Amino acid sequence: MQPLVTTTRLTLRDWSTDDAPAALAIYGSSEVAHWLTPVLGRIADVDAMRAVLEQWQQEQPGLTPPQGRWAIERNDDGAVVGGVGIRLLPPDAEDLELSWQLNPDEWGKGYATEAARGLITWAFTQDIDELFAVARPNNARALATVKRLDMQWVGETTKYYGLNLQVYRLRPGDLQG
Ligand SMILES: CC(C)(COP(=O)(O)OP(=O)(O)OC[C@H]1O[C@@H](n2cnc3c(N)ncnc32)[C@H](O)[C@@H]1OP(=O)(O)O)[C@@H](O)C(=O)NCCC(=O)NCCS
């Protein structure tokens, strides 16, 4: 499988159904699912996780880059530690949202920041001029990562998903060397 992006510690690549157990440790964890609901509810078991990964695999070739969903694999041991995605935000399908989720055992190591930096660098080669991130005002970890990425404050809105969300934006000129 050709990786999308490789960084010092991580590789971003397409999901495989073989990733179901590792993905369940992410999307089946209440610590992660709490922040993804109602967009993606907590995944109950490995069979349900495999079905979700199958759906992501089927959708991936039809998405216009830089949209997609990728596994974050650690280079040292090949473990899947998280997932990242870029997709169009509802309801207007104009704004591209960057999102990331890590296995809770892997929080606090800088993996989300490192994976997102790699993904962002690639995404800005794909003829786009801005990316957004949204987070609930009390999602302190997500907001800290957004700030580490030098994303710029836009404001608060309820227009996406009907939730009150803080919105941040990144343009190529905001990237730190
Ligand atoms: C949001 C989420 C991905 C952030 O994970 P994270 O590990 O805190 O994020 P980062 O990669 O930015 O890591 C930063 C932490 O790693 C530490 N760190 C260690 N090595 C580091 C490095 N090389 N580079 C940067 N930070 C490093 C930082 O000091 C910081 O630690 P702290 O949180 O104790 O202050 C994670 O909490 C998560 O999966 N949440 C649930 C899903 C979610 O809310 N996603 C966002 C909306 S889609």
The ligand as an SDF file (V2000), in Angstrom:
LIG
                    3D

 48 50  0  0  0  0  0  0  0  0999 V2000
   -7.6870   15.7050   19.8900 C   0  0  0  0  0  0  0  0  0  0  0  0
   -6.6010   14.6460   20.0650 C   0  0  0  0  0  0  0  0  0  0  0  0
   -6.3080   13.9900   18.7310 C   0  0  0  0  0  0  0  0  0  0  0  0
   -5.3560   15.3390   20.6280 C   0  0  0  0  0  0  0  0  0  0  0  0
   -4.3910   14.3930   21.0200 O   0  0  0  0  0  0  0  0  0  0  0  0
   -3.0540   14.9020   21.7270 P   0  0  0  0  0  0  0  0  0  0  0  0
   -2.1540   13.7560   21.9040 O   0  0  0  0  0  0  0  0  0  0  0  0
   -3.4150   15.6960   22.9280 O   0  0  0  0  0  0  0  0  0  0  0  0
   -2.5160   15.9270   20.6400 O   0  0  0  0  0  0  0  0  0  0  0  0
   -1.0820   16.3850   20.1660 P   0  0  0  0  0  0  0  0  0  0  0  0
   -0.5620   15.5100   19.1230 O   0  0  0  0  0  0  0  0  0  0  0  0
   -1.2380   17.8150   19.7900 O   0  0  0  0  0  0  0  0  0  0  0  0
   -0.1500   16.1850   21.4350 O   0  0  0  0  0  0  0  0  0  0  0  0
    0.1180   17.2250   22.3150 C   0  0  0  0  0  0  0  0  0  0  0  0
    0.6610   16.6970   23.6260 C   0  0  0  0  0  0  0  0  0  0  0  0
    1.7980   15.8690   23.3400 O   0  0  0  0  0  0  0  0  0  0  0  0
    2.9820   16.4250   23.9760 C   0  0  0  0  0  0  0  0  0  0  0  0
    4.0960   16.1370   23.0590 N   0  0  0  0  0  0  0  0  0  0  0  0
    5.0420   15.1860   23.3010 C   0  0  0  0  0  0  0  0  0  0  0  0
    5.8780   15.1320   22.2690 N   0  0  0  0  0  0  0  0  0  0  0  0
    5.4740   16.0580   21.3670 C   0  0  0  0  0  0  0  0  0  0  0  0
    5.9390   16.4390   20.1020 C   0  0  0  0  0  0  0  0  0  0  0  0
    7.0100   15.8530   19.5520 N   0  0  0  0  0  0  0  0  0  0  0  0
    5.2650   17.4120   19.4260 N   0  0  0  0  0  0  0  0  0  0  0  0
    4.1780   18.0220   19.9690 C   0  0  0  0  0  0  0  0  0  0  0  0
    3.6860   17.6750   21.1900 N   0  0  0  0  0  0  0  0  0  0  0  0
    4.3300   16.6980   21.8760 C   0  0  0  0  0  0  0  0  0  0  0  0
    2.6390   17.8850   24.1650 C   0  0  0  0  0  0  0  0  0  0  0  0
    3.4060   18.4540   25.1970 O   0  0  0  0  0  0  0  0  0  0  0  0
    1.1670   17.7860   24.5410 C   0  0  0  0  0  0  0  0  0  0  0  0
    1.0710   17.2730   25.8460 O   0  0  0  0  0  0  0  0  0  0  0  0
   -0.0740   17.7560   26.8610 P   0  0  0  0  0  0  0  0  0  0  0  0
   -1.3770   17.4490   26.2220 O   0  0  0  0  0  0  0  0  0  0  0  0
    0.2250   16.9710   28.0850 O   0  0  0  0  0  0  0  0  0  0  0  0
    0.0900   19.2360   26.9960 O   0  0  0  0  0  0  0  0  0  0  0  0
   -7.0450   13.5320   21.0670 C   0  0  0  0  0  0  0  0  0  0  0  0
   -7.2790   14.1210   22.3160 O   0  0  0  0  0  0  0  0  0  0  0  0
   -8.2940   12.8070   20.6050 C   0  0  0  0  0  0  0  0  0  0  0  0
   -8.2210   11.8210   19.8910 O   0  0  0  0  0  0  0  0  0  0  0  0
   -9.4820   13.3000   21.0640 N   0  0  0  0  0  0  0  0  0  0  0  0
  -10.7650   12.7140   20.7020 C   0  0  0  0  0  0  0  0  0  0  0  0
  -11.1710   13.0280   19.2760 C   0  0  0  0  0  0  0  0  0  0  0  0
  -11.2520   14.5190   19.0330 C   0  0  0  0  0  0  0  0  0  0  0  0
  -11.7470   15.2720   19.8490 O   0  0  0  0  0  0  0  0  0  0  0  0
  -10.7820   14.9480   17.8670 N   0  0  0  0  0  0  0  0  0  0  0  0
  -10.8330   16.3560   17.4930 C   0  0  0  0  0  0  0  0  0  0  0  0
  -12.0450   16.6910   16.7440 C   0  0  0  0  0  0  0  0  0  0  0  0
  -12.1580   15.7010   15.2640 S   0  0  0  0  0  0  0  0  0  0  0  0
  1  2  1  0
  2  3  1  0
  2  4  1  0
  2 36  1  0
  4  5  1  0
  5  6  1  0
  6  7  2  0
  6  8  1  0
  6  9  1  0
  9 10  1  0
 10 11  2  0
 10 12  1  0
 10 13  1  0
 13 14  1  0
 14 15  1  0
 15 16  1  0
 15 30  1  0
 16 17  1  0
 17 18  1  0
 17 28  1  0
 18 19  1  0
 18 27  1  0
 19 20  2  0
 20 21  1  0
 21 22  1  0
 21 27  2  0
 22 23  1  0
 22 24  2  0
 24 25  1  0
 25 26  2  0
 26 27  1  0
 28 29  1  0
 28 30  1  0
 30 31  1  0
 31 32  1  0
 32 33  2  0
 32 34  1  0
 32 35  1  0
 36 37  1  0
 36 38  1  0
 38 39  2  0
 38 40  1  0
 40 41  1  0
 41 42  1  0
 42 43  1  0
 43 44  2  0
 43 45  1  0
 45 46  1  0
 46 47  1  0
 47 48  1  0
M  END
$$$$
